[in-house]
Amino acid sequence: MPYTPDTARETAKLLAQGGLAVVPTETVYGLAADATNDRAVARIFEAKGRPSFNPLIIHVDSVEMARLWAEVPPLAAKLAAAFWPGPLTLVLPRRSDTTLSHLVSAGLETVAVRFPKAEPARAILHHLGRPFAAPSANRSGRISPTRADHVAKTLHGKVDLILDDGPCIVGVESTIIKVEDDRLFLLRPGGIPIEDIETSLSVTLDQPDMTDIQAPGMLQSHYAPNAQLRLDADAPEVGELFLGFGPPSDGTVPTENLSEQADLTEAAANLFRLLHELDEPGRRIAVARIPECGLGLAINDRLRRAAAPRP
């Protein structure tokens, strides 16, 4: 269903009735359910085949809405003022008086909260009047969707509605930051470079204890295609496709190129789309080296998890 103001109202009504809808955001397409409805949230886990220990992100349409469901300490408020709406998720203490489904937090005393920038998501939240929970709209562990047709390939028949607003602009999931008193922990690199966060707030992000799952996207194997990936490749080996980055060198012409201009923003926007297009069981894909800076951190994080041994 194409996005319009009318279809946004229809989607909000569906969610209020316990339905499951695919919602476009600036990062990826999300699989949305009313975050206060246990049965609806359980449908997310069922449709995705997602393990129940993996928490979800709730989406809000303002800082004020966020405060109804989570504690927002001063440092978190500064982050929100600087980067909301946008591709930043804050892991915050969950309010004790909230009616939020406990399935959202996967047993944790925290909740991951995001204020998306994309118009469809904000319009739906406005009409719904409360948060929706929304992980990426794909089977658990597989390539994230940045177009509506990506969703239809894996979740056809498992959702009540797919709202189509064209390709996602950012193309990788949100940056996730956990806020603990006066410290910030990077749980997942994403659509906002960590350098921007550190510069804006004059802080240094800490690395958390990674033994426990504290937020979405922390599983070792994730975002995985059916094909096998080989990373940091200078050129393809015999029988491999080549996903390039930057101008072709040494006469090697990539099968596809994340960005011929070596633009990390363009590469992030193209990453999941090109993995979808190249993906087939039995294929082998060599991926060019991506710089470990800016959005390159998020791109490399997704690629490493996509290439990790499957459980």
Order of alpha helices (4+ residues) and beta strands (2+ residues): alpha-beta-beta-alpha-beta-alpha-alpha-beta-alpha-beta-alpha-beta-alpha-beta-beta-beta-alpha-beta-beta-beta-alpha-beta-alpha
